[in-house]
């Protein structure tokens, strides 16, 4: 069984790759590609998708450097400034010149994220669709209502909802907003972050019903696990984020577990052959 991690962040305290000017309290500890490679090797993870960390904002150069140095291990998802009218051109530049395969938008559910319902989104979605790269959405479930018209207009775009839209087990009405997206055949969901929404310790069993509902709505071939390393470390080890899906969630069929742990990610991120 091939294990592919579709969600990791890397960064390094290095003047060559400065933090964004607006970043306050950047991480003191590094989370480098080399640290990640050791964890991957120890846990049988073959390849990983780097998701641009917010500390750099729209400067994706560190992740680009990592992909260039380890092309057989990493692909990457960039960030662009969604409120910049030139964002589609920036997406093309990172995709075509630096091999990024995907873009992530993070609209807040508060009024600060109202740009997601504005006129700047269709051009970004259209550009991602024409480039053939997936769109990752990090947001709360309430904001998913603004995603629906964009999905209706861009039927050839793969869209990934990160971390089950942060739906906690005690908010079924929010989960339903996520489940409603299952009617769009190119919407995928990461069932990561069970450690974050759980009120118990590992293996976070109080989240299983939540995961089961997502599984039954979307099917194994449209869901993915993910470590979210090193963010996960505040409540879970890298190994636990994998073992909870591989070893503890016994409701997946053997075939669907292969999809969740690797095949779904490989559908969206087709790593170059060495």
Secondary structure, 3 states (H helix, E strand, C coil): CCCEEEEECCECCCHHHCCCCCCCCCCCCCECHHHHHHHHHHHCCCEEEEECCHHHCCCCHHHHHHHHHCCCCEEEEEECCCCCCCHHHHHHHHHHHHCCCCEEECCCCCHHHHHHHCCHHHHHHHHHHHHCCCEEECCCHHHHHHHHHHHHHCCCCCEEEHHHHHCCCCCHHHHHHHHHHHHCCCEEEECCCHHHHCCCCCCCHHHHHHHHHHHHHHCHHHEECCCCECHHHHCCCHHHHHHHHHHHCCCCCHHHHHHHHHHHHHHHCCCCCC
